[in-house]
Amino acid sequence: MSIRIIVKDPDPVLREVAKEVTKFNSNLKKLLKDMAETMYDAEGVGLAAPQIGISKRVIVVDVGDENGLVEMVNPVILEREGEQIGPEGCLSIPNLNGEVLRADRIVVQGQNSDGETFKLEAKGYFARAFQHEIDHLNGVLFTDIALNTYDISDRVKKGGEQ
């Protein structure tokens, strides 16, 4: 496993629609492991392959709850329900946060590293993280849909909350 470099906005890969994964092999398994290690190292709760410069429909999410690490290939949101507004940041846009409107509950379908299809239901913060990462696969950044954005660099420098 390796920690990869996280690309920053305005890198053009962040604006591409990522390509569907069709080969489920050891390279994909390594990519997923590297993505998880990179996400944990950067203290994130999700990471999409375009954020490490790879235009593939692959995400990892771990919001620190009982769901643990979820790896998903070719994710698609099948259902959306309710609304929530909450803060978001992005490893590809350091020092900027914003309030974003998201569905409160979603059902997502994707594949695991062996190509087997599975579905999961996500609510609250877990749902927010999935929607954020899936947006990355479609070339959408949270700043494109945020109700507002705010610089957090002063708070970070002063040791305050992020």
Buried (B, 14 or more C-beta within 10 A) or exposed (E): EEBBEBBEBEBEBBBBEBBEBEEBEEEBBEBBBBBBBBBBEBEBBBBBBBBBEBBBBBBBBBBEEEEEEBBBBBBEBEEBEEEBEEBBBBBBBBBBBBBBEBBBBBBBBBBBBEBEEEEBEBBBBBBBBBBBBBBBBEBBBBBEBBEEBEEBEEBEEEEEEE
